[in-house]
Amino acid sequence: MKSRWLRLTVLAFALAGAGAFLTLTGARPLPPSEPVPAALTAPPAVPPPIARTAPATVLVELETVEVRGRLADDAEYRFWTFDGSVPGPFIRVRVGDTIELQLTNRADSEFPHSIDLHAVTGPGGGAVATQVGPGQTGGFTWKALNPGLYVYHCATPHIGAHVANGMYGLILVEPEGGLPPVDREYYVMQGEFYTMAGAGALRLFSYEKARAEQPDYVVFNGRVGALEGERALQAKVGETVRLYVGNGGPNLVSSFHVIGEIFDAVYPEGAVGSGPQRNVQTTLIPAGGAAIVEFRVEVPGTYRLVDHSIFRAVEKGAMAELVVTGPDAPGIFAPRP
Ligand SMILES: [Cu+2]
């Protein structure tokens, strides 16, 4: 009797041990795989949804570039950028991905640069590991633990000046299963510019105005009129549109609104964990924050994206256009003769 009990006990321990072993081996990280290049796009384009159903190792290569460009029809500026655009590229990864991030500061830069991604769990969001002088490359590896839409920006002292000069962008960490499908996705990011006169059309950065939080320009996608006329966003009647909207700041909070539309869904502050808010007119986007807004376009026409702190839209450039084409919808909207 005693020996049978002993045998059963030994068997139970053996089974428990095997179970523990299986559990441990099941939880063991996958061996490192060859990284796949991340999908990156210049604004206002957004990379396509991720088709993968499992995490991967992803390579993100960015270059910091100081480049003279147009800030308004009558003004130029020496922008500090990621990959030559303001905002920098849209980065799309998936929750659970391991990201190998490599930042190169182009050799003709005057200043050191770096990157702090708000999607990163780790010191400085990567800023310490990526302080790179002209011609240098730095990097780090991180695991995307939290899904959502996040800002990234340069974090080299004086951080405010680097952000004010255009060094910001968005990274989407898709949740498992992705976001609901839509017909169109666009990438829009607000930021302010603080300027003083330079030679000719060139405007220079004004530290005094930045400190006083008194910008001359408040713009979407790096310049007055970046998304107007031939560059306007496009959609067709009946389509669903998703905007990934960031606010680089460096100082102002955006009251983001689309004139003539109601957001069917908003993921406030870029948080995708708990489902969207419904039927929203204007959503606040903090400096260093983001929001995802969605709406179905029902009526053709030109719709204006604005910061509803309205002097910024009318006087300082915080306006963009979405042109909707297609048949009239008199049952929803009809001007009276
Ligand atoms: Cu910088």
Boltz pocket constraint, residues with backbone or C-beta under 6 A from the ligand:
constraints:
  - pocket:
      binder: B
      contacts: [[A, 80], [A, 112], [A, 113], [A, 114], [A, 154], [A, 155], [A, 156], [A, 162], [A, 167]]
      max_distance: 6.0
